[in-house]
Amino acid sequence: MTAVLRPLARGDADAFWRLVSTNIVDLTGMTSLPHSFELAVAQAAESHELVIDLAAGRMRLEHGSTRSLFFVLADAEGELIGASGVQFKDRVVNLAVHVRTSDDGRGLVARSSSAPWTRTELNSTFLLPAGRGGGNGTLLSRGRLLFLLIVGSQIPSLLVSHLRGVFDDDGTAPFWRAFGARFLPEWPTSLDAERALQSDPARVASLSRRVIELTPDLLRCLGPVNAASRPAFHLLRAEDLRPNGMYDPVDGGPTVIRQLDRTWSAHTRVVGSAVLVDVPSQRAVDALVSTVDIRDFAATRALVEFRSDGDLAITTQAARLLGVSVGALVSAVSLQPGPPSVQSRPGSVVGVGSKGRERQ
């Protein structure tokens, strides 16, 4: 692997906007990504300041507040080929649709409700078509957790991801026509709703406490994951995030959740001293490997040997990508079934602390 995942920096604003603006057709519904150059600059500054606060141990969330952190994936030449992000939310209202027995007990209904919810939301991932395959999607999606585990004591411990639901060929969600458009007819399609909610997120409250009968037609578009989002869904399931019975009010996609310290990465992550090798040994396994310094965080995918003495043998190429030398502390998570044998070594796992709507 030659790609590196790292937090978005101030100096990335131009490249970040170029990545997004030249692929706008592929970003429908990814409302966390910038829709103007000015917003790209602001998001780069926001990410930079948040990393500094996390590194200083002073990251705080006020009641009802949100802070965002963006990550970018760069190729061997330093060109940005992908982006993702997370949002930290403290008691921010979340609107969701649930399936429940009707009040008269005669059938099932889809009922929307809103409530304050503290969580760390995993926003959508975008990867250039040329960068897809070869494990880059896994690095972009799951590599974020290596960073979150380092700062776990400062962030909400519940991981949440809203997956995209079913869409018709014209790019609209049939669930919206069946549900939301009944109550907000000025937004006849899901695209209208997305644009309106992006400019005025508070309008989502208009959908709260709405109830409709769960018909066979509605059921067909409530809950399935969009075909384009299934790879992201399976990556999140590999981290043991699970559907919680909540569905997006615009496209009917499911929500998956997991406590950070109960993810696969939390259970299997090993922190050890880097040993550099030119050629991986036969005991090396496919893994995500990262630095452990918050301000200089970087992650890549490489063959790693989890040694019994706690050292982590990585290739010189991986070390160059991460900017580390012999003896530096690095963390690694095996991507192969079954945790590495040294993962239960005492002290091997460190730093574990207890969306605006955005879909994967």
Protein Blocks (a to p, Z undefined) as FASTA:
>chain_A
ZZdcddddfklmmmmmmmmmmmmmmmgoiambccbfklmmmmmmmmmmmmmmmmnopacc
dehiacddddddddfkopafbdcdddddehiacddddddddfkopaccdddddddddddd
dddddddfklggjhlmmmmmmmmmmmmmmmmmmpcfbdcddddddddfkopafklmmmmm
mmmmmlmbfklmmmmmmmmmmlmmmmgoiacdddfklmmmgoiacfklmmmmmmmmmnop
acehiacfklopacddddfklcfklmmoccddddddfbdcfkbccdddddfbfklgccdd
ddddddfkopacddfklmmmnopaehiacddddfbehiafklmgghkaghiafbdcddZZ
